[in-house]
Amino acid sequence: AHLKDRHVVASVSGGKDSAALSLWLTENGVPHSRTFMNTGWESPITYEYLRGPLTKALGPITEIQAEKQMVDLVLHKGMFPSRMRRFCSEKLKVKPLIKYLSEKLDAGTECVNAVGLRAAENAFRATLGEWEWCDGFDAETWRPCLAWSEQDVIDIIKRHNVPPNPLYLK
């Protein structure tokens, strides 16, 4: 009911939590599209998984990328990102997603940004709520997996016979 007639955009990273999020949305009859924030810095294994088995299991995944990719940013800044200098997420993920959601809104589609974050992953995520308005995105962010355990995630993926990203097995 909270979604009303808004379009759900699920962020997919190639990891287990975001895959489980999209599968759960499908199980619960929530129409959604999927986006992958392509930083140009993922393992080739993740790109193959995302474009192959994961797309087959979830449906089409729109790849979004910033004008400058990770290598471009590192060369431009003269350094790699760190805990103190966290420029990569903002430039490579947040700003391109803002642009994508803004284009949808300009075309008359109000969106909800769904993300597969779990509170058990770290102390900061444990402080987040399931729903939060984000001025930057001009949209609500929805975290339906927040209370899930890692086993909950694994169970959804197994239930749908989705192979894990091969990096998990290495």
Sequence and secondary structure as in RCSB ss.txt:
>XXXX:A:sequence
AHLKDRHVVASVSGGKDSAALSLWLTENGVPHSRTFMNTGWESPITYEYLRGPLTKALGPITEIQAEKQMVDLVL
HKGMFPSRMRRFCSEKLKVKPLIKYLSEKLDAGTECVNAVGLRAAENAFRATLGEWEWCDGFDAETWRPCLAWSE
QDVIDIIKRHNVPPNPLYLK
>XXXX:A:secstr
 TTTT EEEEE  SSHHHHHHHHHHHHTT  EEEEEE  S S HHHHHHIIIIIHHHH  EEEE  SS HHHHHH
HHTS   SS  HHHIIIIIHHHHHHHHHHHHTT  EEEE    GGG HHHHT  SEEEETTTTEEEE TTTT  H
HHHHHHHHHTT    GGGG 
